[in-house]
């Protein structure tokens, strides 16, 4: 048995890490404390609509501020969870309560309706976990310990963050703009043309430095497509596009980063694929 066979036989014990699309979905958060405020921030990032159930006197200052500033997305009810009817029309349920028994009952009700549920600090009740996250524009990196050690996830996040330049989010935005313009010139889904587009974009991303992409403007993108894709699908060098970066001195932390780069590359690459999971269709 070779190493790959051994790896395949030992697969298991983890979670499916996905970029869950919640835009326009309805999420119920039961609780108003500090953990609830963290959940609200995570869900707001995904452009969902949030209903918060909690007595007003139990609201954490940060939770209260979210409710005040984002009433376009958050509906607040000054009351405790009252029963099954609270789950009507909800696409996700999150509990952030000190009352474990109530969390358990809410989780059971949610499962009966096939609504995905997360109960803070009770891993066995969770259909999914909230990991530590790094966010830079469209870039999101999640670190999960599968409920074993949230503090460890936070420490790993800090280490990974030190290995990022800060240019990644802007670079991804510019690559997205380039990709959209390429699709306008070479429209179509799949097939030979789709494979050629992917090959050209992959070669470009492998050839240019991350910071090169941040300097692209609309005129440069057009020039890149004219002199690259439209000219035998060649991959021009960045300086041919008029991009000249100022070299910066490596930071003092750079010597500690090489062992982290494969992890960063793997995670960042995985989350660039946006997946939609239809949970209600689960059997």
Order of alpha helices (4+ residues) and beta strands (2+ residues): alpha-beta-alpha-beta-alpha-beta-beta-alpha-beta-beta-beta-alpha-alpha-alpha-alpha-alpha-alpha
